[in-house]
Amino acid sequence: MMAARSGPPGPAAAHVRHCSKAPAPRISAKDYGQEIMRCAKMNLWQKAFFTIARMESQELTPDVWSYTAAMSACGRAQQWEQSLSLFRESLDKRSAPVLRSYR
């Protein structure tokens, strides 16, 4: 067992403290939208659904394409309740889905 080191912290500890104080890079709505579209293509409906919620928690508004992709992922997985929930939310936020996506 190693003894605890006494004395001032070394340069590695100072670097960790410095990095922990640096602000995290802000993820844009476009980045989130691209993530949702990737999820839809890979049939990851849960991740697409919760990415919409994560956007909102970051005070970003999902656009029509984000909602459409998330609804599409939910629909393909036969998660109709989640898809309808997203549909209602998109209407409430005036981001109506693209009907062309459902043909």
C-alpha positions, 0 to 999 in steps of 0.5 A: 500500500502506498502512503499518501503524499503530503505537500503541494499538489503536482502539475497533473493535479493542477491540470485536472483542476484547470480542466474541470473549471473549463466550460464544456463546449455547447452542442448546437441544435443542428448537432442534436438534429444530426444525432436524432437523424442517425438514431432514426436510421439505426432504429434507436427510437429510445435514444432519438426520443430522449435526445429531443428531451435533452435538447429542451433541457439545454434550452434548444428548440427541436426543429421540424426535421428533428421531430420528424426523424424521432417520430419516424424512429418511434413509428418504425419500432411500433412505439406509437404512443411515443410517436404521438407524444412527439407529434403533439409536442411538435404541434404545440411548439409550431414545428409540424412534422413533414407529411412527406415523411409518412408516405 
